[in-house]
Amino acid sequence: MLFISHLGLVVSIILGMSFSRYHNEWNVKVENMAGLSASHLSSYATFLSVSVAGRNYANLLMRSTTDNLKAIPNLMFAEISGVSDYSSHNVQVRYLVDINKAWRLDVTSTDIEDLEKQLVVLEEKLSSTATSEKIRLKKLNYLVNKAKVELIGLRESLELQSLTIPERPPNIERDKYFLDEDNELLHILVDLRNKNKGGVWAVIDASQLTTIRNNLLFDVVKEAILALLISTMLIYIVTLWLVSPLKNLSVLMKEDVEKIDQSQISELRRQDEIGDLARSYSSLITRIKNQLRVLHNQTETDPLTGLGSRYKYQNQAALMMQSALQNGDFVYFVLCDIDNFKPFNDTYGHTVGDNALTAVANSMNDIILPHELGCRLGGEEFVFILSGDDETLLNKRVRDINQSVAVLNIPHINNPPYDIVTISIGAVPIVAMKDSISFEEVQRLLDTSFVKSDKQLYAAKDKGRNLVLFDEAIAINDEDLSLFHHKKAPSDMSQ
């Protein structure tokens, strides 16, 4: 998402800048061409202004004028228009490069008829003049020739008035130039300097601007694509630099907190904001792990007695038994229960009962070694898993558990004939007859041990309490779990 959003932003910027550059450079090209064409026209502005002011069509239509206009680069058409400063007559002359012709727009058929009549009169005068009047003949010949030339010009102007010319742009007077891109024409307007004003409207061939525009467009597109490629690479690199560590942190956040190895978080070494985030996250993981350890300890510890909880028994008993058996040790599964504890609570109260539970648990726990397991299953019932390589010593330690409670001498008048707090114990010895024991086998063994020890516990209760009763030893052979009479399996024992 970060890559796409940044790429979209960069694309927008590149498109905007490319369009702006193209638009500005294109306008400059058009303005330069318009300015250059206008400067060529302006060089003839004085001559044309004087001719319009004096309504001097001879100057406007003479060959030198058309040749000068033809010399303007790319000129296709020109129209010179204005108002005479002396007679207030309109003056309008057009010039077309293709045919190299200039003509007037104010000529009518009446003008031609009037000139024809004048020519007839002049020719009659010329024919009636005596040869001796040389000056008069010379003057009449000049007027006749002039009239004939004018008549040819008028007839030609009237004929050329029907030619199709480019359409004049409506805003040319305001803007002074207009580019007709569809027809590749550039329209220019240059003001004249005579008193009544006027102007030269010129149409320039702008086909070269099309080539310039295409080249400009190609350059802009090429540079935009190059900028986009470079930007995409940079954005991708920056995105990897920013997003990859964030994704790594996101993946870590989905993992089990207790399984996260904080030393493997490479982002911790970064010195930027992501590094700060990673260090904050690592600190959070540390606090969570500490809290989980506290919670784990609280969950695995019975809050009253300090022994392991039923949860700890369910999660560690099988693993501890499997480890001991695979190590070749003997294992004793021991189930304990305080005798007549309900009457104790009824007589002395639950507070004293809780104190007694704690004292009993502490005395039994003193017998337990660090690698062994002792848990309170609930109420006044406890379970111990003892292990070692000396079976005789294990047997003695089971009896010591029973004795450790009796020596506390906690008064209990409802537990005759002892009148002190005592416990009854059912125990099952276990010995492994093979090297490898699966976890499933140990689970079944644990269930079997619990049933057998519970049976011996209730038997001890029935026989008068304060007793330790051992069931037949359980041996694990290569076939399956099987029972056999171990030669050292003890019988019941009372205090």
N, C-alpha and C positions, 0 to 999 in steps of 0.2 A: 504493500500500500504506500509506503514511504517512497519507493522507487517510482511508482506510477504517478503519485501526486507531484513529486519534484519534476519528473519528466514532462508532465502536462504543463507545469508552470514554465519550464524552460522552453517548451515548444511555443507556448503563447508569447513569451518574450521574443524569441527568435522571429516568429511570424510578424509580430508587431514592428520590431526593428527593421526587418527586411522590407516590409511594406513601406515603412516610413522612408527608408533609404531609397528604395526604388522611386517612390513618389517625388521625393526632393530632387534626386538626380535627374529624373525625367523632366520635371518642371524647369530645371536649370538648362537642360539641353534645348528645350523648346524656347525658353526665353533668350538663350544665346542666338539661336537661329533667327528668331523674330527681331532681336536687336541688330544683328548683322544686316538683315534685309532692310530694316528701317533706316539704317545708316547709309546704305547705298541709295535709297530713295531720297533721303534728306539732302544728299549732295546735289540733287537737281531741283530742290524745293524752291530756291530763289528764281531760277529761270522759269519754272512752271508757274510760280506765283505771279510774276510780271506778265506772263502770257495770258493768264486767266484774268488778271486785273484789267488788261487792255483788250480782252476778248480777241486775242491774236491767234486765230486758228492756223494761220500760216506757220507760225512757230511751233504750234502743238502738233501739226500734222507733217512737218517737213521730215525728210529722210534722216537727218542727223539726230532728231529727237527720238525717232523710233529705234535708231541704232544704239543710242545711249541706253534706252530702256531695255533693249535686247541684251545689252552687256551685263545687266544685273543677274547674278547667278540664280538659276532655277526659277526665274520669273516666267509665269505662264500667261498672266492677264493683268492689265492695269486699267483703272478708270480714273481720269482726272476730271474733277467737277468743282464748281464754285460759282460765284456771282461777280460779274464785272464791276470794278470800282467806279466806272464812269457812266455806264449805260444801264446798270442794274439788270442786265440780261444774264440768264443762266448760261453757263459754259460747261459742256460735258463732252469729253472725248474718251473713247475706249481704244485699247491696244491689245491685240491678240498675237502672241509669239508664234504660234503654229503657222499662221499664214503671213506673219510679218506685216500686218495691216493695222492702220489707225483710222478711225472714223468718228464723225460727229453724231450726236444723238438728237440735235435740235433741228435736223433737216426734215422738211416736208415736201410733198409733191408740188405744192404751191410755190415753194422757194425755187424749185427746179424750173417750173413754167415761167416764173418771173425772170429767171436768169436767161432762159432760152429766148424770151422776148427781147431782153436787153442785147443779147448776142445778135439777134436778127437786125435790130436797129443799128448796132455798131457795124455790122457787115454792110448794111445799106449805105451808111455814111462813108464807109471805106470805099465802096465801089463808085460812089458819086463824087468822090474827091479827085481833083485834077492832079496829074502826076507832077505838076510843077510845085504843088504844095507839099514839099518833102517833110517838113516838120509835122504837119497835120497827119500826113500818111504814117509817119513813124509812130506818132502817138496813138492813132487809131489801131494800127497793127498790134501795138503793145496791149491795148485794152481788149482787142478781139482775142488775142492769145491767152490773156489772163482770164477772160470769161470762159474760154474753152476749158482751161485747166480747172477752173473752179467748178464748171459744169460737170466735168468728169468726176471730181472729188465729191460733189453733192450726190450725183447718181450712185457712186460707189458707197457713200455713207448710208443712203437710203436703203440700198440693197443689203448692206452688212448689219443693219439694225435688227434683222430677223435672226441673226446668229444666236445660238444658245450659249449662255455664259454661266459661270458658277453663281450659286445663290449667295447673296450678301448676308453674313451673320447679323442677327438683330442687335447684339450688344457690342458690335465692333467699335462704335463711337466711344463707348465707355472704357473698354479694356485695351483698345488699340491693336490687339492681335487675337486671333482665335484659331485653334488647331482643329481641323476636321479630320479626325483619325480614320473614319470610315472611308473617306475619299482620298486620304493622304494629301490634304491641301492645307497650307498655312496662309491665313488671311491677315494682311497688314494694313494699317491705316496711318498715313503720315499727314499731319496738318500743313496747309499752305500758309504763306505769310502775307498775303495781300490784305487789304483793308476789310473787305467783306468775307474774308476767310474762304476756306475750301479745303479739299483734301485729295490725297492720292490713295485709292484703294487698290492694293496689289494682292494677287493670288500667287503663292510660291509653291512649287513642287516640293512636297515634304516626304517623298518616298524614302529619302535617306534617313529620315527620322525613324521610320519603321525598322530599318536595319539597326540603327542605334538602340532603339527600344528593345529589339530582340536580343541584341548583345548584352544590354544592361540587364534584362530579365534573366538571361542565362547566367551572368556573373552573380547576380543576387541569389538565384536559386542554388547555384553551385556552392557559394559561400555559406548559405543557410544550411544546406545538407552537411557540409563539413563541420559547421558549428554544432549542428545537431548530433553528429557522430561523436565529436569530441565531448560534448556535454553529456551524452548518454554514457560514455565510458567513465567520465568523472563522477556522474551521479551513481553509476553502478559501483564504482570503487568506494565512494563515500557511503553508499547504502550498505555495502558489505562491512565497512568499517563500523557503521553505527548499528545496523540491524542484526548482523551475525552474533555479536555478543549479547544483544537483547534476546535473540531467539535462544541462544545457549542458556541464558538465565531463565527464560521462560520454560525450557525443557527441564531444567533443574527444579523449578518450582512445582513441576508435576510429579517429581520423584518423591519417594519416601524420604522424609527429612533425615531419618536416622542412617540412611544409606548414602547420603551425600558426603563426598570427600572434598572438604573445602580447600584443601591444598591443590586440587586439580582445577580450580576455577581460575583460568588464565586472566580473566578480566580484572582480577584483583590488582594486577601489576600496572594497569592503565592509570594515567595521571589526569584523566579528563572526567567529565560528569558520569560517564558509564563506569569508570573505575570507582567513583564515589558511590554509585548505585550498587555495584558489586560488593563493595566493602560493607555497606549498610545491610545488604542482603545476607552477607556472611555473618555479620554480627547478629542479625535476627535468627539465623540458623543456629548459632551458638546458644542464644537464649532459649530457643525452642528445644534444642537438645538437652539443655540443663533442666528445663521444665519437664521434659519427657522422662529424664532420668529420675527426677523427683517423683513424678507420677508413677513411673514404673516401680520405683522402690516402695511407694505407698501402696500400689496395687499388689505387690508381691509380699508385703509385710502386713501381718495381722496387727491392727492398730492398738489392740489391748495388751497382747502378750509379747509382741516383738518377734514372734516366730514367723515362719513363712505362712502365706495365706493359702486358701484353697486354690486360688488362681495360680500361685507359684507351683503348688503340687501338680496341678493338671498340666503345666507347661514344662516342668523340669524333671519330674519323677522318672519318666520313661528314659529320657536322655541320660540321666545320672546312673540309672540302673544299667543301661546298655554299655556305658563307658566302663563301669566297674567290672561287669561280667566279661567284656572283651579284654580287659586288663588281667583277667585270671583271678580276680578277688572273689571272696565269699560275700554274699549280700544277705542282710536280714531285713525283712519287711516287718515293721513293728507298729501295731495299732493300740493306742492307749485311751482310756476313758476314766474320768474321775468318778469314784464310787459315791452313789447317793448324793449327787450334786444338787439336784432339784430341792430335796429337803434342806440342804445347806443354805440355799438362797432363801427358802421360805422361813428359815429360822433366824438367820443372821442378816438378811437383807442383800439386795443386789450389789450394793457398794462393796460390802465385805466380800461378797462372792467374786466380784471383779478383782479385788485385791488378792484373793486366794488363787484365782486363775493365773494371775500374773506371777505369783510366787511359785506355783507349781510349774509353769512354763519355763521360768528362769532356772529352776533346779534341774529340770530335764535337759534344757538346752546346754547346761554346763557339761553334760556327758557327750554332746554331739561335737564331732570334729569338723574343721572347716570344709572338707570335701563332701560331707554328708548332708542329708536333707532332713529338716524338722519343720512340720507345718501344723497349724491348727485348722482342722477341717470344718469346725463349727461347734458352738456350744462348749462342751467339756471334752470333745473328742480330738485326739492328736494322732499324727502319723509320723514315723521316723524311718528313714532308709539308711542303714548302717552298712559299711563295707570295709573290707580289709583282708589281708592274706592269712590272718590267724583266726581260725573259727572259734577256738576256745575263748580267746579274748573278746570276740564279738558277743559270744553267749554271755559272758560275764557282764559286759557293758549293758546288755538288755536288762539284766537283773539290777544293775546299778541304777538304771532309770527308775525302776520301781522303788528302790531303797532311797533314792534322793528325795522323793516326795514324802516318804514316811518320816524321815529324820527331821522334816520341817516342823512336825508336831503341831500342825494347825488344828485347833479344837473342832470337833464335829460330833456332837452328841447324838446325831441321828445316823451315825455310821457304826453301829455296834458290830463286833465286840471291840473295835479299835478305838472308837471315840476320837479319832483324828482323821484328817483328810488323807485318803489313800487312793491309789489308782490300780486298775486291772489292766493286764496286757495280754494281747494275742500276737504271737510272732511266727513268722515263716522263714526258715533258712532257704537260701537259693544258691545253687552251685552250677557253673557252666561246664558242660562236657565237650564243647567244641569252640573253635577259635572265633568264628564269625557268627554274629547274631543280628538278624534284621530288626529294624525298628518295629515292624508289625508283630514279630515274635515277642518282643519286649512288652508291647502294648497288651498282648494277650496274657503274658506272664504277670504283668502288673494287676490286671483284672482278677486273675486267678489268685494271686497273693492276697489281694484285698478281701476276697470272699473267704479264704481260708483263715486269715488272721481275725476277721470279724467273727467267724464261727468260734475260734478259740477264745476271743474276748468275752463273748456272752457265756461261754462255758465257765470261764473264770468267775464271772458274776454269779452264776448259779452255784458254784462251789464255795462261795463265801466271800468273794472279792479280795482285793489286795494280793492277787496271784499273778504269776507269769506263766502262761501256757504256750508251749511250742507245738506247732503242727509238724507233720512229717515234712522233711526237706524236699524241695522241688529241684529236680536235676534237668538240665537242658542237654539232650543228646543230639546226634545228627539226624534222628528221625523226626522228632517233634518234642513238644513239652511232655514230659512224663514224670510220674511220681515214683520215688523209691525210698526205702527206709535207709537213711544215712546212718552209718554206724555210730556217729556221734550226736545224732539228733536227740535233744534232751526231752525228758518227760515234763509234766507240769511241776511247778515249784511254787511254794507259798513262802511268804515272808516269815 
